[in-house]
Amino acid sequence: MASALAFLLPKPSTPLVLAAAGGAVAGGAAVAGSLYLKGLADSYDEGRLQRQGEIVADALQQSLSAEGVRLPSHFELAGLQQTLTPWLSEAPAYPQLKLAFDAILRLQTKRKPRADPKTVACELLKAWLREKAEDRGVPPREVLAYRNFCRALVQQKHALRGHSLVEKGSFVQAMAHVAHELDGLLLTRLRDAQSASQLLGELRGEAYSFLLHLSKLLLLSGANFTMPEAMYSLDSLALLRRTALSPELLHDKFDKGLASEMQSAWQTDCGLLVKLLLSQPHVAGLVTAHEGIETRAIRTSTLIVDVLRAEALPSTAVDTVDPYVTVKVVQGTRTLSSAKSSVKKNCENPTWGESLLVDIPDQPELLLPGMEPIELVVEVADYNVGGNFNCTFARSVPIGLPEVWQQATAATELYLEMEKITKLSPRGTLEGTRVVVCLRRPEFATEAARIQRSWSCEPGASSSEQSGLKFHEVGPAFLNLATALDNAAYFLDIAAQQAAEVTKLLGDLGAVLVAPLLCTLLNEVDQRTTAAELAAVALNDALMSRMVESARAGPVSIFEAAAAVGKRFSTSAAAEERTRQEASRSLEVARELRRRVLDTSADLRRICLGYQNVKGVLGEAVQAAVALRSTLDSKDTVRRSPHFAEQISEAEASEARAGESGRALLAHAFALK
């Protein structure tokens, strides 16, 4: 037998290179250089065996070498002989390992002992199967490599046929059987593996922090807000959202204080847009996933009240009325939420065209159980200099919540007849007086477009106090960042929430199952986070440029010069410097987070694309995948990215072609007679 196996050893002139996990230095070098059993073919004299040796060596190159997997630590080519030792493990980690081993052993018991490349392949596989017999943590990539090794041999069935027309045991069929068992093991290990789920969890955290810091940048760089001290160190989007609510809707005293200080800021155009951004379902989803369900505030829905105009307002005793409108959400005598319009000087038929936001509780039973219903009212007041003697003289008939939401769905003009509260003058009357409003459910994109039109087309709109901008020149950059951040949050939420559900059900197998969808989604995530980062840089640059221009222009009179010197040493100057520093820090953190998002996205792609032709789908995974596809096909997705649907179709078509070739492999193998 020793002489019969002599040609398995390398010829002196042709060194045989063996890569083994526990081997010598040569083994390590072989892995690094992708050399597995190099020279095996040259160790045979017979042409047919040389060809088979080339096939085995090439198969190792295409499988183990490609995946960076070493040969079994106890596999030695020197003195290799066919062995018939049975499976010794009484409790295999996975039944597929023993079934694959038994398939090889059945083949060898039917074959005459031969010193050929087929024996090398069989003993190599058996050595690995024994090594992993009780390993519950066998890496999926290692299973994939050995499965692909068997498949590569199956594909060369004609070259690996024996001399006999009818063989008692077919080597190719045995390899196909082993590949089939390893295919099942791969599905099991992929489902057990949680690499994709962990990466999506990391992506969720990165997405939350990215959104937090760019939201802070919007408020610090673009908006002209007076920020409470606590807001500079803000590390919670949930807290930021609570400051946008009425204090009456909050439970915590600290939150109530911050909300009171921020109320006027949230009623500006900038504040309205950021509040709507934070109220978006995809943003709320990321916040809830990171911070848990909100318990420190009443759950609310936002309503937009477009205050259009008023007709036939009464005059005061001395002059024409200076009207403004207040929209309130009330429960009895308690005001839960309110918003005010601007003041129109000396006008009995004013036109506002302003959009006000109020918050309506979704849980009225949590406020005053068994008490008065929650209603919406509109009041009109006359402004007096200083605002200390304003007079609210008219109020609409209260509107119940069912009618409010019905009108908001219709989004048509609503004419409100007014009732007198206080008589402005002996000749003041409310005959024919009414206020025209429109109730709407808020949509971020609609409001962003409306604000853009207002700032672009209405003279002085972006410079007014109502805009909330630091400088009107940064208006376009502010809108661009808000929109880019909304789009980035949308796709990040799909990846971190819905796609994560698939991996929770099936582990890494879930990521492989939806690889065409997930890879396309990750491409969009990369593009959208990069776009948001660039928009943030553009906003910061626009602000810095405007501030430099202001500094260069300098004061034009001695009085302005004195004011500038005073401001330099004032508390407001220190606050502005603090704001700039915090904005710069948020930008740098966001840029680093964007790089981390791209790295996580790349790691997820490697999992998606690293396992080809994996079969088997469970019912739960199908449902999760259908839900993901439904979201990606939605009008909201198409509106944000018109090319997205086309990319998904192309990716799925390519995956379908690859899957069909994989399913045909085993049928091809068993066609051998």
C-alpha positions in Angstrom: 0.0 0.0 0.0 2.9 2.4 0.8 4.2 2.0 -2.7 0.7 2.4 -4.2 0.3 5.7 -2.4 3.8 7.0 -3.1 2.7 9.2 -5.9 0.4 11.1 -3.6 3.6 12.6 -2.2 5.3 15.5 -4.1 8.1 14.7 -6.5 11.4 16.1 -5.3 11.5 18.6 -8.2 7.9 19.8 -7.5 7.3 21.0 -4.0 3.8 20.5 -2.6 2.4 23.4 -0.6 -0.1 22.6 2.1 -2.1 25.2 4.0 -3.4 24.0 7.4 -5.0 25.8 10.3 -2.5 24.4 12.8 0.3 23.8 10.3 3.8 25.1 10.1 5.0 28.4 8.7 4.6 27.0 5.2 0.9 26.6 6.0 0.5 30.2 7.1 2.3 31.4 4.0 0.1 29.3 1.8 -3.0 31.0 3.2 -1.6 34.4 2.7 -0.7 33.6 -0.8 -3.9 31.7 -1.5 -1.9 28.4 -2.2 -3.9 25.3 -1.2 -2.3 21.9 -2.2 -0.4 23.7 -5.0 1.5 21.1 -7.0 -0.9 18.3 -6.3 -1.4 17.5 -10.0 2.4 17.3 -10.6 2.7 14.6 -8.0 1.0 12.1 -10.3 2.4 10.4 -13.4 -0.8 9.4 -15.0 -2.5 12.1 -17.1 -6.0 11.3 -15.9 -4.9 11.7 -12.3 -3.0 14.8 -13.0 -6.1 16.3 -14.4 -8.1 15.3 -11.4 -5.4 16.7 -9.1 -5.7 20.1 -10.9 -9.5 20.0 -10.4 -9.2 19.3 -6.6 -6.5 22.1 -6.2 -8.6 24.5 -8.3 -11.7 23.7 -6.3 -9.8 24.6 -3.1 -8.7 27.8 -4.6 -12.3 28.8 -5.6 -13.7 27.9 -2.2 -11.4 27.8 0.9 -8.9 30.2 -0.5 -11.6 32.7 -1.7 -13.2 32.7 1.8 -9.8 32.8 3.7 -10.5 29.5 5.4 -7.6 27.2 6.4 -7.4 23.5 5.9 -8.2 21.3 9.0 -5.5 21.4 11.6 -5.1 17.6 11.7 -5.0 17.1 7.9 -1.7 15.8 6.7 -1.0 14.9 3.1 2.2 13.1 3.8 1.5 9.3 4.1 -2.2 9.9 3.4 -4.3 6.8 3.1 -8.0 6.0 2.8 -9.6 5.4 6.2 -12.8 3.7 7.1 -12.9 4.8 10.7 -16.6 5.5 11.6 -18.0 8.7 13.1 -17.0 8.8 16.8 -18.9 11.7 18.2 -22.0 10.5 20.2 -23.6 14.0 20.3 -22.8 15.9 17.1 -23.4 19.7 17.2 -25.4 19.5 14.0 -26.9 16.3 12.4 -25.8 17.6 9.0 -22.2 17.0 9.9 -22.7 13.3 10.6 -24.9 12.8 7.5 -22.2 14.4 5.3 -19.6 12.2 7.0 -21.7 9.0 6.4 -22.2 9.9 2.8 -18.4 9.9 2.2 -17.9 6.8 4.3 -20.5 4.9 2.2 -18.6 5.9 -0.9 -15.3 4.7 0.4 -16.6 1.4 1.6 -17.8 0.7 -2.0 -14.6 1.8 -3.7 -11.4 0.0 -3.8 -8.7 1.8 -1.9 -7.1 4.1 -4.4 -4.3 6.6 -4.0 -5.9 9.4 -6.1 -7.1 13.0 -5.8 -10.6 11.7 -4.9 -9.1 10.1 -1.8 -7.4 13.4 -1.0 -10.8 15.3 -1.3 -12.7 12.7 0.8 -10.1 12.6 3.6 -9.9 16.4 3.7 -13.6 16.7 4.1 -13.7 14.0 6.8 -10.9 15.7 8.7 -12.9 18.9 8.7 -16.2 17.2 9.7 -14.5 15.4 12.6 -12.9 18.7 13.7 -16.3 20.4 13.8 -18.2 17.5 15.2 -19.1 19.1 18.5 -18.6 22.8 17.5 -21.8 24.7 18.0 -20.2 27.8 16.8 -18.8 26.7 13.4 -18.6 29.9 11.4 -21.1 30.2 8.5 -18.3 31.3 6.2 -16.4 28.1 6.9 -19.4 26.0 6.1 -19.9 28.0 2.9 -16.3 27.4 1.9 -16.5 23.6 2.2 -20.0 23.6 0.6 -18.5 25.5 -2.4 -15.6 23.1 -2.5 -18.0 20.2 -3.0 -20.0 22.1 -5.5 -16.9 22.9 -7.5 -16.1 19.2 -7.7 -19.7 18.3 -8.8 -19.4 20.8 -11.7 -16.5 18.7 -13.0 -18.4 15.4 -12.9 -17.2 14.2 -16.4 -13.5 14.6 -15.5 -14.0 12.9 -12.2 -15.8 9.8 -13.5 -14.2 6.4 -12.8 -13.2 3.8 -15.4 -16.3 1.7 -14.9 -19.4 2.7 -16.9 -21.5 1.7 -13.8 -19.8 2.6 -10.5 -20.9 1.0 -7.3 -20.4 4.4 -5.6 -20.2 7.7 -7.4 -17.7 10.2 -6.1 -19.7 13.1 -7.7 -23.0 12.0 -6.2 -21.3 11.7 -2.8 -20.0 15.2 -3.2 -23.4 16.4 -4.2 -24.9 14.8 -1.1 -22.3 16.4 1.2 -23.0 19.8 -0.5 -26.7 19.3 0.1 -26.1 18.6 3.9 -23.7 21.6 4.2 -26.3 23.7 2.5 -28.8 22.8 5.2 -26.1 23.5 7.9 -25.4 26.8 6.3 -29.1 27.8 6.6 -29.0 26.8 10.3 -25.8 28.6 11.1 -27.0 31.7 9.2 -30.2 31.8 11.2 -28.2 31.4 14.4 -25.7 34.0 13.5 -26.6 37.5 14.6 -23.9 39.6 12.8 -26.4 41.4 10.6 -28.7 42.0 13.5 -25.9 43.4 15.6 -24.8 45.7 12.7 -28.3 46.9 12.2 -28.5 47.7 15.9 -25.3 49.7 15.5 -26.7 51.5 12.5 -29.8 52.4 14.5 -27.7 54.0 17.2 -25.6 55.8 14.6 -28.7 57.0 12.9 -30.2 58.4 16.1 -27.0 60.3 17.0 -26.6 61.6 13.5 -30.1 62.9 13.6 -29.6 64.4 17.0 -26.5 66.4 16.1 -27.8 67.7 12.8 -31.1 68.8 14.5 -29.0 70.7 17.0 -27.1 72.2 14.1 -30.3 73.4 12.5 -31.3 75.2 15.7 -27.8 76.5 16.6 -26.6 77.6 13.1 -29.7 78.5 11.1 -32.3 79.6 13.6 -32.2 82.8 15.7 -33.3 81.2 18.9 -32.5 82.1 22.4 -31.5 78.7 23.7 -31.9 77.8 27.4 -28.5 76.7 29.0 -29.7 73.1 29.2 -30.2 72.9 25.4 -26.5 73.3 24.7 -25.7 69.9 26.2 -28.8 68.3 24.7 -28.3 64.6 24.2 -31.9 63.5 23.8 -34.2 63.9 20.8 -37.2 63.0 23.0 -36.4 66.0 25.2 -36.1 68.2 22.2 -39.5 67.1 21.0 -41.0 67.7 24.5 -39.8 71.3 24.5 -41.9 71.8 21.4 -45.1 70.9 23.3 -47.3 73.1 25.5 -46.2 72.9 29.1 -49.7 71.8 29.9 -49.1 68.5 28.1 -45.9 67.7 30.0 -45.6 65.8 33.3 -42.1 66.8 34.5 -41.3 70.2 36.0 -37.9 70.5 34.3 -39.5 69.8 30.9 -42.3 72.3 31.6 -39.6 75.0 32.3 -37.7 74.3 29.0 -40.9 74.2 27.0 -42.0 77.6 28.4 -38.7 79.2 27.4 -38.9 77.7 23.9 -42.5 78.4 23.0 -42.0 81.5 21.0 -39.1 79.8 19.0 -41.3 76.9 18.0 -43.9 79.3 16.5 -41.4 80.7 13.9 -41.1 79.2 10.4 -37.8 77.5 11.4 -39.3 76.2 14.6 -42.3 74.8 12.8 -40.2 73.0 10.3 -37.9 71.4 12.9 -40.9 70.4 15.0 -42.5 68.7 12.0 -39.3 67.0 11.3 -39.2 65.6 14.8 -42.8 64.5 14.5 -42.2 62.5 11.3 -43.1 58.8 11.9 -39.6 57.7 10.8 -37.9 60.1 13.1 -40.3 59.1 16.0 -39.5 55.5 15.2 -35.7 56.0 15.6 -36.3 58.0 18.8 -38.6 55.3 20.3 -36.2 52.5 19.4 -33.3 54.3 21.1 -35.0 55.9 24.1 -38.1 53.8 24.6 -41.8 54.8 24.7 -42.4 58.4 25.7 -43.8 58.6 29.3 -43.0 62.2 30.3 -45.6 63.8 27.9 -49.2 63.2 26.8 -49.2 61.6 23.4 -50.4 64.2 20.9 -51.1 64.8 17.2 -50.1 68.0 15.5 -52.7 70.1 13.7 -51.9 73.0 11.3 -54.4 75.9 11.3 -53.9 78.2 8.3 -55.2 81.6 9.5 -56.2 83.1 6.2 -58.1 86.3 6.8 -60.8 88.0 8.9 -63.8 90.0 7.7 -65.7 93.0 9.1 -63.8 93.4 12.4 -65.2 96.2 14.6 -63.5 99.4 15.3 -62.3 100.5 18.8 -63.5 103.7 20.5 -60.6 105.7 19.2 -59.1 104.1 16.1 -59.1 101.0 13.8 -58.4 97.7 15.4 -54.9 96.1 15.4 -55.9 92.4 15.3 -54.2 89.2 15.8 -55.6 85.7 16.1 -55.0 83.0 18.8 -55.8 79.4 18.1 -56.4 77.3 21.3 -57.0 73.7 22.2 -59.1 73.9 25.4 -60.7 71.6 27.8 -63.2 73.6 29.8 -61.3 76.6 31.1 -57.9 74.9 30.7 -55.8 75.8 27.7 -53.8 72.8 26.6 -52.1 74.2 23.5 -52.1 77.6 21.7 -50.5 79.6 18.9 -50.7 83.2 17.9 -50.6 85.0 14.5 -48.8 88.3 13.8 -50.4 91.6 14.4 -52.0 93.5 11.5 -52.0 97.3 12.2 -55.1 99.3 11.6 -57.0 96.7 9.6 -60.7 95.7 9.7 -60.3 93.1 7.0 -56.8 91.7 7.6 -55.2 89.0 5.6 -52.6 86.8 7.4 -51.9 83.7 5.3 -50.0 82.2 8.3 -49.8 78.6 9.4 -50.0 77.9 13.2 -49.3 74.6 14.9 -51.2 73.3 17.9 -51.0 69.9 19.6 -54.1 67.9 20.3 -54.0 65.1 22.9 -54.5 61.6 21.6 -55.3 60.4 25.2 -57.9 62.9 26.6 -58.8 60.4 29.3 -55.3 61.0 30.8 -56.1 64.7 31.3 -59.4 65.1 33.1 -61.3 61.9 33.1 -65.0 62.4 32.9 -64.7 66.2 32.5 -65.3 68.6 29.6 -64.5 67.5 26.0 -61.4 68.8 24.3 -62.3 71.5 21.7 -60.6 73.9 19.3 -61.4 77.7 19.4 -60.2 80.7 17.5 -60.0 84.1 19.3 -59.4 87.6 17.9 -57.7 90.3 20.0 -56.8 93.9 19.6 -53.1 94.6 20.2 -52.1 97.6 22.3 -48.5 99.0 22.6 -46.4 96.9 24.8 -48.9 94.1 24.8 -50.0 94.7 28.4 -53.5 95.9 27.6 -54.4 93.6 24.7 -58.2 93.0 24.4 -59.6 89.7 23.3 -63.0 90.7 21.9 -64.3 87.8 19.8 -64.3 84.0 20.0 -65.5 81.3 17.6 -68.0 78.6 18.5 -65.9 75.7 19.9 -65.2 72.8 17.4 -65.2 69.3 18.8 -62.4 66.9 17.9 -64.4 64.7 15.5 -65.2 67.7 13.4 -61.7 69.0 13.7 -60.2 65.9 12.2 -62.9 65.7 9.6 -62.2 69.3 8.5 -58.4 68.5 8.6 -58.9 65.6 6.2 -61.0 67.8 3.8 -58.5 70.7 4.1 -61.0 73.3 2.8 -61.7 76.8 3.9 -63.7 77.0 7.1 -65.7 80.2 7.9 -66.0 80.8 11.6 -68.7 83.0 13.0 -67.5 85.0 15.9 -69.1 85.5 19.3 -68.5 88.7 21.4 -66.4 88.4 24.5 -65.7 92.1 25.2 -67.2 95.1 23.6 -64.5 97.3 22.1 -66.6 100.5 21.9 -70.2 101.6 22.1 -70.4 101.4 18.3 -68.4 98.1 18.0 -70.5 95.2 16.7 -69.7 91.7 15.4 -72.4 91.7 12.8 -70.8 90.0 9.7 -67.6 89.3 11.5 -65.9 86.0 10.8 -62.5 84.5 10.6 -61.5 82.2 7.7 -59.2 79.3 8.5 -58.2 76.0 7.0 -57.4 72.9 9.1 -54.8 70.5 7.9 -52.9 67.5 8.9 -49.2 68.5 8.7 -46.9 67.2 6.0 -43.2 68.1 6.2 -42.6 68.3 2.5 -45.7 70.6 2.0 -44.6 73.0 4.8 -41.0 73.1 3.6 -42.2 74.0 0.1 -44.6 76.6 1.5 -41.9 78.2 3.6 -39.5 78.2 0.6 -42.0 80.0 -1.5 -42.7 82.5 1.3 -39.0 83.2 1.8 -38.3 83.5 -1.9 -41.3 85.4 -3.2 -42.5 87.6 -0.3 -40.4 90.7 0.2 -38.8 90.6 3.7 -40.3 87.3 4.7 -37.0 85.6 5.3 -35.7 88.7 7.2 -38.8 89.0 9.5 -38.9 87.8 13.1 -41.5 85.2 12.0 -38.9 83.4 9.8 -36.8 82.6 12.8 -33.6 82.8 10.7 -30.3 84.2 12.1 -29.7 85.9 8.7 -32.0 85.7 5.7 -29.0 84.6 3.5 -28.9 81.2 5.2 -32.5 80.5 4.5 -31.9 78.2 1.4 -29.1 76.3 3.3 -31.4 75.8 6.3 -34.2 74.4 4.1 -31.8 72.2 2.3 -30.4 70.6 5.5 -33.9 70.1 7.0 -35.1 68.3 3.8 -31.8 66.3 3.5 -32.1 65.2 7.1 -35.7 64.2 6.7 -34.8 62.0 3.7 -31.8 60.5 5.5 -33.9 59.7 8.5 -36.6 58.0 6.3 -34.2 55.5 4.8 -32.2 55.0 8.0 -35.4 54.1 9.8 -36.4 51.5 7.1 -33.0 49.9 7.4 -32.7 50.1 11.2 -36.3 49.1 11.9 -38.0 47.1 9.2 -34.9 45.4 7.7 -33.8 44.6 11.3 -37.1 42.6 11.8 -36.0 40.2 9.1 -32.7 39.6 10.8 -34.3 39.2 14.2 -36.4 36.3 12.7 -33.7 34.6 10.6 -30.4 36.0 11.8 -27.9 36.5 9.0 -30.1 34.3 6.8 -32.7 37.2 6.9 -30.1 39.6 5.4 -29.2 37.1 2.7 -32.9 36.5 2.0 -33.5 40.2 1.2 -30.0 40.9 -0.1 -31.3 42.7 -3.3 -33.6 45.0 -1.3 -31.2 45.5 1.5 -28.1 46.3 -0.6 -30.2 48.8 -2.7 -31.5 50.3 0.6 -28.0 50.6 2.0 -26.8 52.4 -1.2 -29.6 54.9 -0.6 -28.6 55.3 3.1 -25.0 56.0 2.1 -26.2 58.7 -0.4 -28.7 60.3 1.9 -26.4 60.5 4.9 -23.7 62.0 2.7 -26.1 64.5 1.3 -27.2 65.5 4.8 -23.5 65.9 5.9 -22.8 68.1 2.8 -26.0 70.2 3.5 -24.8 70.7 7.1 -21.4 71.9 6.0 -23.1 74.3 3.5 -25.3 75.7 6.3 -22.3 76.2 8.5 -20.3 77.8 5.7 -23.2 80.1 4.8 -23.4 81.3 8.4 -19.7 81.8 8.8 -19.6 83.8 5.5 -22.4 86.0 6.5 -20.8 86.7 9.9 -17.5 87.6 8.3 -19.2 90.0 5.9 -20.9 91.6 8.9 -17.6 92.0 10.7 -15.9 93.5 7.7 -18.7 96.0 7.1 -18.3 97.3 10.6 -20.4 100.1 12.2 -21.2 103.1 10.1 -21.5 105.6 12.9 -20.0 106.4 16.3 -23.3 105.2 18.0 -23.1 101.9 16.2 -19.4 101.6 17.1 -20.2 102.1 20.8 -23.0 99.5 20.5 -20.7 97.0 18.9 -18.1 97.5 21.7 -20.8 97.0 24.3 -22.1 93.9 22.6 -18.6 92.4 22.5 -18.5 92.3 26.3 -22.2 91.5 26.8 -23.9 88.3 27.9 -25.5 88.0 24.4 -22.0 88.0 22.8 -20.9 85.2 25.1 -24.0 83.2 24.3 -23.4 83.7 20.6 -19.8 82.4 21.0 -21.1 79.4 22.9 -23.7 78.8 20.2 -21.0 78.8 17.5 -18.8 76.4 19.5 -21.7 73.9 20.1 -22.7 74.1 16.4 -19.1 73.4 15.3 -18.9 70.4 17.7 -22.2 69.0 16.5 -21.0 69.3 12.9 -17.8 67.4 13.6 -19.6 64.7 15.5 -22.1 64.3 12.7 -19.3 64.0 10.1 -17.7 61.2 12.2 -21.1 59.5 12.5 -21.6 59.6 8.8 -18.2 57.8 8.3 -19.4 55.2 10.8 -22.7 54.7 9.0 -20.8 54.0 5.7 -18.5 51.5 7.5 -21.5 49.7 9.0 -23.3 49.7 5.7 -20.2 48.1 4.0 -20.1 45.4 6.6 -23.8 44.6 6.1 -23.2 44.3 2.3 -20.5 41.8 2.9 -22.9 39.6 4.8 -25.6 40.0 2.1 -23.4 39.2 -0.8 -21.1 36.7 0.9 -23.6 33.8 0.7 -24.9 32.9 -2.7 -27.7 30.5 -3.7 -28.8 29.9 -0.1 -32.2 28.1 -0.2 -35.0 27.9 2.3 -37.4 30.6 3.5 -39.6 30.5 6.6 -43.0 32.0 6.8 -42.1 34.7 9.3 -39.3 35.9 7.1 -41.5 36.1 4.1 -44.0 38.3 6.0 -41.2 40.6 7.1 -39.7 40.8 3.6 -43.1 41.6 2.1 -43.6 44.4 4.7 -40.1 45.8 3.8 -40.9 45.7 0.0 -44.3 47.4 0.6 -42.6 50.3 2.3 -39.9 50.6 -0.5 -42.7 50.6 -3.1 -44.7 53.3 -1.3 -45.5 56.7 -2.8 -43.4 58.4 -0.1 -40.3 56.4 -1.1 -40.9 57.1 -4.8 -41.4 60.8 -4.2 -38.1 61.0 -2.3 -36.1 58.9 -4.8 -37.8 58.3 -8.2 -34.9 56.0 -9.4 -35.2 53.7 -6.4 -37.9 51.4 -7.8 -35.8 50.9 -11.0 -32.7 50.0 -9.0 -34.6 47.4 -6.9 -36.1 45.8 -10.0 -32.6 45.5 -11.6 -31.1 44.0 -8.4 -33.9 41.5 -8.0 -33.6 40.4 -11.7 -29.9 39.8 -11.2 -30.5 37.8 -8.0 -33.2 35.7 -9.7 -30.8 34.7 -12.4 -28.1 33.7 -9.8 -30.7 31.8 -7.8 -31.9 29.8 -10.8 -28.4 28.6 -11.6 -27.9 27.5 -7.9 -31.2 25.5 -7.8 -30.1 23.6 -11.0 -26.8 22.5 -9.5 -28.0 19.4 -7.5 -30.2 18.2 -10.4 -27.2 18.6 -12.7 -25.1 16.5 -10.3 -27.6 13.6 -10.0 -28.1 13.4 -13.8 -25.0 11.3 -13.9 -25.8 7.6 -14.6 
